[in-house]
Amino acid sequence: MFIGLVGKPSSGKSTFFKAATLAEVDIANYPFVTIKPNSGIGYVKIDCIDKEFNTQCNPREGFCLDHKRFVPVKLLDVAGLVPEAHKGKGKGNQFLSDLNQADALIHIVDISGSVNEKGEPVEELSYDPLNDIDFLETELDMWYFQIIKKHWETSAKKIQQSGMDLVKTLIGQLSGLRITEEMLEEVLKELNLPPIMEWTDEDLKKLSSKLRKRSKPMIIACNKIDVQGAEENYKKLLEKYPHLIAVKCSSEVELALREAAKKQIIKYIPGESIFEVLKEVDEKQKKGLAFMKRFLEQYKSTGVQEILNKAVFDILEYIAVFPGGVNNLEDKDGNVMPDCFLLPKDSTALQFAETIHTDLAKKFIRAIDVKTKKTIGKEHKLKHRDIIEIITGK
């Protein structure tokens, strides 16, 4: 699973990326060793189940602070967001190639309107940040449209003349965009388009837009929310785009908090509304901490952690599941509940076993819900924060 970060220059995308990937503790075994230069590791936050067992977990990947478990996810800093990227302008081709990998998008928008479409400062916050959302959606829709349109006439004739299946014909062109047959069937049913030989470019654009929204769901990070004019723009955004999830945030405040926590100046758990000062600080640091305290009092969080969580748990609807044993929560090295896996919703016990290791799935006999101690079968659908023991044969 990849979460793509998109945004124009000076929107705060780089700051958001840095804040999201800065862990508060040193991690011995850095996960995902094949990460590309423009990729990194962020963390979703859940209530750790170790507290329910009166113990302290020892994560192999990620970390745990005050029984808040931070599970790693891959973040992709997508480059080249410029007008007509779908035509290859700017770093358009790289931009679209990177987007292919993303399961969901976080669009970082300077909601204050302090910079124009090129990322240049404007006077009196005169730029309308809603233009950025229109622009990105148009670019993505046109990208999908071009892919479908490229072979459409040939495909339509094949479908009509030889009776080829519409879904299977289209999916061959679209599978690279992470579109599934089930997704395509649902979208076609929703649109109720005319017979395929009557489809116009407008019909293809409708199909492109629907598929884009399904295969690249998006959350809006309304950055620089504390700047003058930002609140008014945020309200306008909610009115114009009621279908989008939009969260107020300040990547700058989050980065400052995480850096202070990393240096052990404060104790701060990402996503929380408070922090604790651990040592004496100078006057400049005092002013900075006072500003961050006021920000958290007003907004309850910086929004960065909330955005990551919503992208994974609300938009993609993933669940977090722990491997464990009814009689033993430790691995062979004595680490307590070292692993936590993110799985698509409705994942079964057998699919969970396969996620851990293919041999577990091949030798699967049954599973046990460690919380209830009840036996469950291979088709049993797992829930968020389950802890499951897999029983295998020889």
C-alpha positions in Angstrom: 0.0 0.0 0.0 1.3 3.4 -1.0 -0.2 6.8 0.0 0.7 9.5 -2.5 1.4 13.1 -1.4 0.5 15.7 -4.1 0.6 19.4 -4.1 1.9 22.5 -5.9 5.2 24.2 -4.9 5.1 26.1 -1.6 1.9 24.4 -0.5 3.7 22.7 2.4 4.0 19.3 0.8 7.7 18.8 1.6 7.1 19.9 5.2 4.1 17.5 5.5 6.3 14.7 4.1 9.1 15.4 6.5 6.8 15.7 9.5 5.0 12.5 8.6 8.2 10.5 8.2 10.0 11.8 11.3 9.7 9.1 14.0 9.9 10.2 17.6 12.1 7.2 18.5 15.0 5.5 16.9 13.9 2.3 15.1 16.4 -0.5 15.0 15.0 -2.4 12.0 14.0 0.2 9.5 11.1 -1.3 7.4 10.8 -1.3 3.7 14.5 -1.2 2.8 13.7 -0.8 -0.9 12.1 2.6 -0.5 12.9 5.0 -3.4 14.5 8.4 -2.8 11.2 10.2 -3.0 9.5 7.7 -0.7 9.5 7.4 3.0 7.7 5.8 6.0 4.8 7.4 7.8 2.8 5.9 10.6 -0.8 5.3 11.3 -1.8 5.4 15.0 -4.0 3.0 16.8 -4.8 2.1 20.4 -2.4 -0.8 21.1 -4.0 -3.9 22.4 -1.0 -4.5 24.7 -2.8 -2.5 27.4 -5.7 -5.0 27.4 -3.2 -7.8 28.3 -1.4 -5.7 30.9 1.9 -5.8 29.1 4.2 -3.6 26.9 4.7 -4.5 23.2 8.0 -4.5 21.4 7.4 -3.5 17.8 9.7 -4.9 15.2 8.6 -2.1 12.8 7.1 1.2 14.0 6.9 2.0 17.6 4.6 2.3 20.6 4.2 5.4 22.9 2.0 5.2 26.0 0.2 2.2 24.5 -0.4 4.1 21.2 0.9 1.8 18.4 2.4 3.5 15.3 2.3 1.1 12.3 4.4 1.9 9.3 2.9 2.8 5.9 4.7 3.8 2.7 4.4 7.4 1.6 5.2 8.6 -1.9 6.2 12.3 -2.5 4.7 12.7 -6.0 6.7 15.2 -8.1 5.8 17.4 -11.0 2.3 18.8 -10.3 1.9 21.4 -13.1 -0.9 22.4 -15.5 -1.2 19.9 -18.4 0.9 17.3 -16.7 -1.2 14.7 -18.5 0.3 16.1 -21.8 3.8 15.4 -20.4 4.5 19.1 -19.4 6.9 19.7 -16.6 7.6 16.4 -14.9 4.2 15.3 -16.0 5.3 11.8 -17.1 7.1 11.2 -13.8 4.2 12.6 -11.9 1.7 10.2 -13.6 4.1 7.2 -13.3 4.5 7.8 -9.5 0.7 8.1 -9.2 0.3 4.6 -10.7 1.7 3.3 -7.4 -0.6 5.2 -5.1 -3.6 3.5 -3.5 -4.9 6.8 -2.2 -3.8 10.5 -2.4 -3.3 13.2 0.1 -3.6 16.6 -1.6 -1.7 19.2 0.4 -3.4 22.6 -0.3 -2.3 26.0 1.0 -5.8 26.8 2.3 -4.8 30.4 3.2 -4.4 31.3 -0.5 -1.1 32.9 0.1 0.6 31.5 -3.1 -0.7 31.2 -6.7 -0.9 28.2 -8.9 2.9 28.3 -9.5 3.7 28.6 -5.7 4.5 32.3 -5.9 3.5 34.6 -3.0 0.5 36.8 -3.8 -0.6 40.1 -2.2 -3.4 40.0 0.5 -4.0 36.3 0.2 -5.8 36.9 -3.1 -5.5 33.4 -4.6 -8.4 31.0 -4.4 -7.0 27.6 -3.2 -10.1 25.8 -4.5 -8.5 26.3 -7.9 -5.8 23.8 -6.9 -8.5 21.1 -6.3 -10.2 21.7 -9.6 -6.8 21.6 -11.4 -5.7 18.3 -9.8 -9.0 16.6 -10.4 -9.0 17.7 -14.1 -5.4 16.5 -14.6 -6.2 13.1 -13.2 -9.5 12.7 -15.1 -7.8 13.7 -18.3 -5.0 11.2 -17.6 -7.5 8.4 -17.2 -9.5 9.6 -20.3 -6.4 9.5 -22.5 -5.6 5.9 -21.5 -9.2 4.8 -22.3 -9.5 6.9 -25.4 -6.2 5.7 -26.9 -7.6 2.3 -27.9 -11.3 2.9 -27.6 -12.4 2.7 -31.2 -10.6 -0.6 -31.8 -11.9 -2.0 -28.5 -15.5 -1.0 -29.2 -15.3 -2.7 -32.6 -13.9 -5.9 -31.1 -16.6 -5.9 -28.5 -19.4 -5.4 -31.1 -18.1 -7.8 -33.8 -16.7 -10.7 -31.8 -18.8 -10.4 -28.6 -15.7 -9.7 -26.4 -16.6 -8.8 -22.8 -16.6 -5.0 -22.2 -15.2 -5.3 -18.6 -12.4 -7.7 -19.6 -11.5 -5.6 -22.6 -11.2 -2.4 -20.6 -9.5 -3.9 -17.6 -6.6 -4.9 -19.9 -6.0 -1.2 -20.4 -6.7 0.0 -16.9 -5.1 -2.7 -14.6 -2.0 -0.5 -14.3 -4.1 2.1 -12.5 -5.1 -0.4 -9.8 -8.6 -0.7 -11.2 -10.2 -4.1 -10.5 -12.9 -5.9 -12.5 -15.3 -5.5 -9.6 -14.6 -1.8 -9.4 -15.2 -1.4 -13.2 -18.4 -3.4 -13.1 -19.8 -1.2 -10.2 -18.9 2.1 -12.0 -20.5 0.9 -15.3 -23.6 0.0 -13.4 -23.7 3.4 -11.6 -23.3 5.3 -14.9 -25.9 3.4 -16.9 -24.3 4.5 -20.2 -25.9 3.9 -23.7 -24.7 0.9 -25.9 -21.0 1.1 -26.4 -21.1 2.0 -30.1 -23.0 5.1 -29.1 -20.5 6.3 -26.5 -19.2 9.8 -27.0 -16.1 11.4 -25.6 -18.3 12.8 -22.9 -19.4 9.3 -21.9 -15.7 8.2 -21.8 -14.9 11.3 -19.6 -17.7 10.4 -17.2 -16.3 6.9 -17.0 -12.8 8.2 -16.5 -13.8 10.5 -13.7 -15.7 7.9 -11.8 -12.9 5.3 -12.1 -10.4 7.9 -11.0 -12.4 8.7 -7.9 -12.7 5.0 -7.1 -9.1 3.9 -7.7 -7.3 7.0 -6.4 -9.5 8.2 -3.5 -8.3 11.5 -2.1 -8.2 13.4 1.2 -7.5 17.2 1.3 -4.9 18.4 3.8 -5.9 22.0 4.4 -2.5 23.3 5.3 -1.6 26.6 6.9 -5.0 26.7 8.6 -3.8 29.2 11.2 -3.0 31.9 8.5 -5.4 34.7 8.0 -8.2 33.9 5.6 -7.7 30.1 5.9 -10.8 29.4 7.9 -13.1 31.2 5.4 -11.5 29.2 2.5 -12.0 26.0 4.4 -15.7 26.6 4.8 -15.9 27.4 1.1 -14.2 24.1 0.3 -16.6 22.1 2.4 -19.6 23.8 0.6 -18.2 23.2 -2.9 -16.8 19.7 -2.4 -19.1 17.9 0.1 -17.9 14.5 -1.2 -14.3 15.1 -0.2 -12.7 14.6 3.2 -10.9 17.8 4.1 -8.9 18.2 7.4 -7.4 21.3 8.8 -3.7 21.0 9.4 -0.4 22.7 10.0 2.6 20.7 8.8 5.0 23.3 10.1 3.7 23.0 13.7 3.7 19.2 13.5 7.3 19.1 12.2 8.4 21.5 15.0 6.7 19.3 17.6 8.2 16.1 16.2 11.7 17.6 16.1 11.4 18.9 19.7 10.2 15.4 20.7 13.1 13.8 18.8 15.6 16.0 20.8 13.8 15.1 24.0 12.8 18.7 24.7 9.2 17.7 25.0 7.2 14.5 25.3 4.7 14.5 22.4 2.5 11.8 20.9 1.5 12.6 17.3 -2.2 13.4 17.0 -2.5 14.4 20.6 -3.7 17.9 21.8 -1.0 18.4 24.5 2.7 18.0 25.1 4.9 18.0 28.1 8.1 20.1 28.4 10.9 17.9 29.7 13.8 20.3 30.1 14.8 23.9 30.5 14.6 25.9 27.3 15.9 29.3 26.2 13.6 32.3 25.5 13.3 31.6 21.7 12.3 28.0 22.4 9.8 29.2 25.0 8.1 31.4 22.5 8.0 28.6 20.0 6.5 26.1 22.5 4.0 28.7 23.7 2.8 29.2 20.1 2.5 25.5 19.5 0.6 25.1 22.8 -1.9 27.8 21.7 -2.3 26.1 18.3 -3.1 22.8 19.9 -5.5 24.4 22.3 -7.4 25.9 19.4 -7.3 23.1 16.8 -7.0 20.1 19.2 -4.2 18.6 16.9 -2.0 19.6 14.0 -4.1 17.4 11.7 -1.1 15.5 10.2 -1.7 12.3 12.1 -5.4 12.5 11.6 -4.9 12.8 7.8 -2.7 9.7 7.7 -5.2 7.8 9.8 -8.2 8.8 7.7 -6.4 8.0 4.5 -5.7 4.4 5.6 -8.6 3.6 7.9 -11.5 5.7 6.5 -10.8 6.1 2.8 -9.0 2.8 2.1 -10.9 1.1 4.9 -7.9 -1.0 6.1 -7.8 -2.8 9.4 -4.9 -3.5 11.8 -4.5 -7.1 13.0 -1.9 -8.5 15.4 -0.5 -12.1 15.3 -0.4 -13.6 18.8 -0.9 -16.8 20.8 -3.5 -17.6 23.4 -0.8 -18.8 25.8 2.1 -16.8 24.6 2.2 -13.2 23.2 6.0 -13.4 22.6 8.1 -14.4 19.6 11.1 -16.7 19.8 13.3 -13.7 20.9 11.0 -12.7 23.7 9.5 -9.7 22.0 5.8 -9.1 22.9 3.4 -8.7 20.0 6.2 -7.5 17.7 4.1 -7.4 14.5 1.0 -5.6 13.4 -0.3 -5.9 9.8 -2.5 -3.6 7.8 -5.1 -5.5 5.8 -8.0 -4.6 3.5 -11.4 -4.7 5.1 -13.2 -8.1 5.1 -9.8 -9.9 5.1 -10.2 -13.5 6.3 -8.2 -15.6 8.7 -6.6 -17.5 5.8 -5.6 -14.2 4.0 -4.1 -13.0 7.3 -2.1 -16.2 7.5 -0.9 -15.7 3.9 0.1 -12.1 4.7 2.4 -13.4 7.5 3.9 -16.2 5.5 2.7 -18.3 2.5 3.6 -21.5 4.4 1.1 -20.6 7.2 -1.6 -20.4 4.6 -0.6 -23.7 3.0 -0.6 -25.5 6.3 -3.6 -23.6 7.8 -5.9 -25.7 9.9 -7.8 -23.1 12.0 -7.3 -19.8 13.8 -8.1 -18.6 17.3 -9.3 -15.2 18.3 -6.9 -14.5 21.2 -9.2 -12.0 22.9 -12.2 -14.3 23.0 -10.3 -17.6 22.9 -12.8 -18.8 20.3 -11.8 -21.0 17.3 -12.5 -19.4 13.9 -12.4 -20.8 10.4 -10.4 -19.8 7.4 -13.3 -17.7 5.9 -13.9 -15.8 9.2 -13.7 -12.0 8.5 -11.3 -10.2 10.8 -12.0 -6.9 12.6 -9.8 -3.9 13.4 -7.5 -4.6 16.3 -8.0 -8.3 16.3 -5.2 -10.5 17.7 -5.2 -13.9 16.0 -3.3 -17.1 16.5 -2.8 -19.3 13.4 -2.8 -23.1 14.0 -1.1 -25.1 11.2 -0.4 -28.7 10.4 3.0 -30.3 9.7 
